[in-house]
Amino acid sequence: MDQNKLACFRAQLLEEKEELKRSIESISQGLDDPMASSIGELSMYDNHPADIGDELFERSKDLSLRDSAQIQYQNVMRALEKIDNHTYGICAQCGTPIDRERLEAMPSTDLCFQCKKEQTGPDRTPRPIEEQVIQPPFGNHVDGSSEQNAFDGEDAWQAVARFGTADTPQDLGEGSDAQYPNVYEHWEEDRGGVTDVDQIPYVRSRDGIIHQDFS
């Protein structure tokens, strides 16, 4: 790499290093003291969690910002070491030169565009183990069947929609012949019951008392 260009990258990295250092020190000043001291409270135990929700959010945000700045600071220091070792601008994964445009946009990078793209591909975050035993909603069942007796997401929506929705027949799309009350799919489906008692028809009198309906 051209020495003049390399000197420019070093200057940018040194400037970014100082900015990150000041940022880390500034954020850390408010995190060194206990949270109770920072909000002027003698104790945190006598407060409802909602009363200190804003302060807790701000502190967690500051912690995240400081962690991010510290990671970037380490990347800058690593790039400066590579300049001293004459390995700057070489991809740490495939060993090919990194495009100058990418270095100009992010001088602290150590991966070429292709390797970075592969590294940030599909989300590899492990899924919760509970998903192995919890059946997905809306009929997408683990065993591949389309029928089940469990109360799933579709049943939950139908139970709520029976009390009314913001949709009207014209919201269902052009050419729809839907009329009240069938303004959602499978509105006429029988909800059934868990036990025989749940299926007993009833009427509510004017005084609010529920009676069995023998009609």
C-alpha positions in Angstrom: 0.0 0.0 0.0 1.1 3.5 -0.8 2.9 5.1 2.2 1.0 8.4 1.9 -2.3 6.5 2.0 -1.1 4.4 4.9 -0.2 7.6 6.8 -3.7 8.9 6.2 -5.2 5.7 7.6 -2.9 6.0 10.6 -4.0 9.6 11.2 -7.7 8.6 11.0 -7.2 5.7 13.4 -5.4 7.9 15.9 -8.1 10.5 15.7 -10.8 7.8 16.2 -8.8 6.3 19.1 -8.9 9.6 20.9 -12.6 10.2 20.3 -13.4 6.7 21.5 -11.2 7.1 24.6 -13.0 10.4 25.5 -16.4 8.8 24.9 -15.6 5.8 27.1 -14.3 8.0 29.9 -17.4 10.3 29.7 -19.8 7.4 29.8 -17.9 5.7 32.6 -18.2 8.7 34.9 -21.9 8.2 35.3 -21.6 4.4 35.8 -19.0 4.3 38.5 -21.5 5.3 41.2 -24.3 3.0 42.3 -27.6 3.7 40.6 -29.2 4.8 43.9 -26.6 7.6 44.2 -27.0 8.7 40.6 -30.8 9.4 41.1 -30.5 10.7 44.7 -32.2 7.8 46.5 -31.0 6.3 49.7 -32.3 2.8 48.7 -33.7 1.2 45.7 -35.7 -1.4 47.6 -38.5 0.9 48.6 -39.3 2.0 45.1 -41.7 0.3 42.7 -39.9 -0.9 39.5 -42.0 1.4 37.4 -40.8 4.4 39.4 -37.2 3.9 38.3 -38.0 2.5 34.9 -36.6 5.5 33.1 -33.4 5.5 35.1 -32.9 1.8 34.6 -33.4 2.2 30.9 -30.9 5.0 30.6 -28.3 3.1 32.7 -28.6 0.0 30.5 -28.3 2.2 27.4 -25.1 3.8 28.7 -23.7 0.3 29.5 -24.4 -0.8 25.9 -22.9 2.4 24.5 -19.8 1.9 26.6 -19.4 -1.7 25.6 -19.8 -0.8 21.9 -17.2 1.9 22.2 -14.8 -0.4 24.0 -15.1 -3.0 21.2 -14.5 -0.4 18.6 -11.5 0.9 20.6 -10.0 -2.6 20.5 -10.6 -2.8 16.7 -8.8 0.5 16.3 -5.8 -0.6 18.4 -5.6 -3.8 16.4 -5.5 -1.9 13.1 -2.7 0.4 14.4 -0.7 -2.7 15.4 -1.2 -4.1 11.9 0.1 -0.9 10.4 3.3 -1.3 12.5 3.5 -5.0 11.5 3.0 -4.2 7.8 -0.1 -6.4 7.6 -2.7 -3.6 7.4 -5.2 -3.9 4.6 -5.0 -7.7 4.4 -8.2 -9.7 5.2 -7.7 -11.7 8.4 -9.9 -14.5 7.1 -9.0 -15.1 3.4 -5.7 -13.2 3.2 -6.7 -11.1 0.2 -6.2 -7.3 0.1 -9.1 -5.3 1.4 -10.6 -2.8 -1.1 -9.4 0.8 -0.5 -12.9 2.1 -0.6 -13.8 -0.2 2.3 -10.8 1.0 4.3 -11.6 4.6 3.7 -15.2 4.0 5.0 -14.0 1.9 8.0 -10.2 2.1 8.6 -10.4 -0.3 11.6 -11.9 -3.2 9.6 -9.8 -6.4 9.2 -12.2 -8.3 6.9 -12.9 -7.8 3.2 -16.4 -7.2 2.0 -17.1 -10.8 1.0 -15.8 -12.3 4.2 -17.8 -9.8 6.3 -20.9 -10.5 4.2 -20.5 -14.2 4.9 -19.9 -13.6 8.6 -23.1 -11.5 9.0 -25.2 -14.0 7.0 -28.3 -15.7 8.5 -29.0 -15.2 12.2 -27.1 -17.9 14.0 -28.4 -17.1 17.4 -29.5 -20.3 19.2 -33.2 -20.6 19.5 -34.8 -21.1 22.9 -35.1 -24.8 23.9 -38.7 -24.3 24.7 -39.5 -24.1 21.0 -38.7 -27.8 20.7 -41.8 -28.7 22.7 -44.1 -25.7 22.2 -46.4 -26.1 19.2 -46.4 -23.2 16.8 -49.7 -21.3 16.4 -52.0 -21.0 13.4 -52.0 -24.7 12.4 -48.3 -25.0 11.8 -47.9 -28.1 13.9 -44.7 -30.0 14.7 -46.1 -33.3 13.5 -47.1 -31.9 10.2 -50.8 -32.4 10.7 -53.4 -29.7 10.0 -55.8 -30.6 12.7 -55.5 -30.5 16.5 -57.6 -29.9 19.6 -55.2 -27.5 21.3 -56.1 -23.8 21.7 -53.7 -22.3 19.2 -53.1 -18.8 17.8 -56.0 -18.9 15.4 -58.4 -19.8 18.1 -57.1 -17.0 20.3 -57.8 -14.5 17.5 -61.3 -15.8 16.9 -62.1 -15.6 20.6 -61.0 -11.9 20.6 -62.6 -11.1 17.3 -66.0 -12.2 18.5 -66.1 -9.1 20.7 -65.7 -6.9 17.6 -62.8 -5.7 15.4 -61.9 -2.5 13.7 -62.3 -4.2 10.3 -65.5 -3.7 8.2 -66.6 -5.7 5.2 -65.0 -3.3 2.8 -61.6 -3.9 4.5 -61.5 -7.5 3.3 -60.5 -6.6 -0.2 -62.2 -5.9 -3.6 -64.8 -8.3 -4.6 -65.5 -9.5 -1.1 -69.1 -10.4 -0.4 -68.6 -10.5 3.4 -71.4 -9.0 5.6 -71.8 -8.6 9.3 -71.0 -10.5 11.4 -68.8 -12.7 9.2 -66.0 -10.1 8.9 -63.2 -12.5 9.8 -62.3 -16.0 8.6 -64.1 -19.0 10.2 -66.3 -16.7 12.3 -69.0 -19.3 12.4 -66.7 -22.0 13.7 -68.0 -23.6 16.9 -65.7 -22.8 19.8 -66.6 -26.0 21.7 -65.6 -26.6 25.3 -63.1 -28.4 27.4 -65.7 -30.1 29.6 -69.4 -30.8 29.2 -70.2 -28.0 31.6 -68.6 -25.5 29.3 -71.1 -26.4 26.5 -74.3 -25.9 28.5 -76.3 -23.1 26.9 -77.2 -20.3 29.1 -79.1 -17.0 29.2 -78.5 -14.0 31.4 -81.5 -12.3 32.9 -81.9 -8.6 33.4 -80.7 -8.8 37.0 -77.4 -10.4 35.8 -78.1 -13.9 37.0 -77.1 -16.7 34.6 -79.7 -19.5 34.0 -79.5 -22.6 32.0 -81.3 -22.3 28.6 -83.6 -25.3 28.1 -85.0 -24.1 24.8 
